[in-house]
């Protein structure tokens, strides 16, 4: 038995949408800014599938994810097809000279044993603060990449 939780966080980045999209859509680079993501491997036999590994606090989870919708510079949507049940979307908004906005929505199933140990408000606060920190790290990553491209 499991329970689903969903979170949405967003951040503004003073970088062009093309750069922001190119960095985020390179899924195997996600461990560079996502604290709990240990690895992402695109499947050679099907590039719409990727194997993810999450590790935190001594717990490890993995899953196979399928790209559900991909619109360059706009949306990257996924759902797991095995392992840890999850789904979500990253939306990208072009703000022209002001830069870009990245909005992440994630829904996941909390295994029953964890759900019984912690209340979902606690889990929600921890996950949302981690996702927000991940987006902050992504902003820094994008700004460094932008500076490097200007040199």
C-alpha positions in Angstrom: 0.0 0.0 0.0 1.3 3.5 -0.8 0.2 7.1 -0.7 0.9 9.7 -3.4 2.3 13.1 -2.6 2.8 16.0 -5.1 5.0 19.1 -5.0 5.6 22.1 -7.3 8.5 24.5 -7.1 9.9 27.1 -9.5 12.8 29.4 -9.9 13.8 32.3 -12.1 17.2 32.1 -13.9 18.9 35.0 -15.6 19.9 32.9 -18.5 18.4 32.3 -22.0 15.9 29.5 -22.4 18.1 27.7 -24.9 20.9 27.3 -22.4 18.5 26.4 -19.5 16.8 23.8 -21.7 20.0 22.3 -23.0 21.4 21.8 -19.5 18.2 20.4 -18.0 17.3 18.1 -20.9 20.7 16.4 -20.5 19.3 14.0 -17.9 22.5 12.2 -17.1 23.8 15.5 -15.7 21.1 15.8 -13.1 23.2 14.5 -10.2 25.2 17.7 -10.6 22.4 19.7 -9.0 19.8 17.2 -7.6 21.0 16.3 -4.1 19.2 12.9 -3.8 19.7 11.7 -7.4 22.7 9.4 -7.4 22.6 8.6 -11.1 20.6 8.8 -14.3 21.4 6.5 -17.3 19.7 6.9 -20.7 18.9 3.4 -22.0 20.8 2.6 -25.2 18.0 0.5 -26.7 15.4 3.3 -26.2 16.5 6.9 -25.5 13.0 7.7 -24.2 13.8 5.5 -21.2 16.2 6.3 -18.4 17.2 4.4 -15.2 17.3 6.6 -12.1 18.8 5.9 -8.7 17.9 8.0 -5.6 19.9 7.7 -2.5 19.3 9.6 0.8 19.7 8.8 4.5 20.8 5.3 3.9 17.8 4.5 1.7 18.1 3.7 -2.0 15.4 3.6 -4.6 15.6 3.1 -8.4 13.2 3.2 -11.2 12.9 3.2 -15.0 11.3 6.4 -16.3 9.7 7.0 -19.7 9.5 10.4 -21.4 5.8 11.1 -21.9 6.0 14.5 -23.5 8.9 16.5 -24.8 8.4 20.0 -26.4 11.9 21.6 -26.7 12.2 24.8 -24.6 8.8 24.2 -23.0 8.2 20.9 -21.3 9.7 17.6 -20.3 7.2 15.2 -18.8 7.8 11.7 -17.4 6.4 8.7 -15.6 8.0 5.7 -14.0 7.4 2.4 -15.6 9.0 0.2 -12.9 10.5 0.7 -9.5 9.6 3.7 -7.4 6.3 5.1 -8.7 6.6 8.7 -9.7 5.6 11.2 -12.4 6.0 14.8 -13.1 7.0 17.6 -15.5 9.5 20.3 -15.8 8.1 23.4 -17.6 10.3 26.1 -19.1 9.1 29.7 -19.6 11.0 32.1 -21.8 11.1 35.6 -20.2 13.2 37.1 -23.0 15.8 39.6 -21.7 14.9 38.7 -18.1 15.9 35.0 -18.6 13.9 31.9 -17.9 11.6 30.3 -15.4 11.9 26.6 -14.5 8.8 25.0 -12.8 9.1 21.5 -11.5 6.1 19.4 -10.5 6.8 16.0 -9.0 4.4 13.3 -7.7 5.6 10.1 -6.1 4.3 7.2 -4.1 5.6 7.0 -0.6 6.1 3.3 0.4 3.6 2.4 3.1 6.3 1.7 5.8 7.7 5.2 5.4 4.3 6.8 5.3 3.5 5.1 8.7 6.8 6.3 10.2 6.4 10.0 9.2 3.4 12.1 8.6 3.0 13.5 5.0 3.4 17.1 6.1 6.9 16.3 7.4 7.7 14.4 4.2 6.3 17.2 2.1 8.4 19.9 3.9 11.6 17.9 3.5 11.0 17.1 -0.2 9.9 20.6 -1.1 12.9 22.2 0.6 15.2 19.7 -1.1 13.6 20.4 -4.5 13.8 24.1 -4.0 17.5 23.7 -3.0 18.0 21.6 -6.2 16.6 24.4 -8.3 18.9 26.9 -6.6 21.9 24.6 -7.4 20.6 24.4 -11.0 20.5 28.1 -11.2 24.1 28.3 -10.1 25.0 25.6 -12.5 23.3 27.4 -15.4 24.9 30.7 -14.5 28.4 29.1 -14.4 27.7 27.5 -17.8 26.5 30.9 -19.2 29.7 32.6 -17.9 31.8 29.9 -19.4 30.1 30.2 -22.8 30.8 34.0 -22.8 34.5 33.5 -22.2 
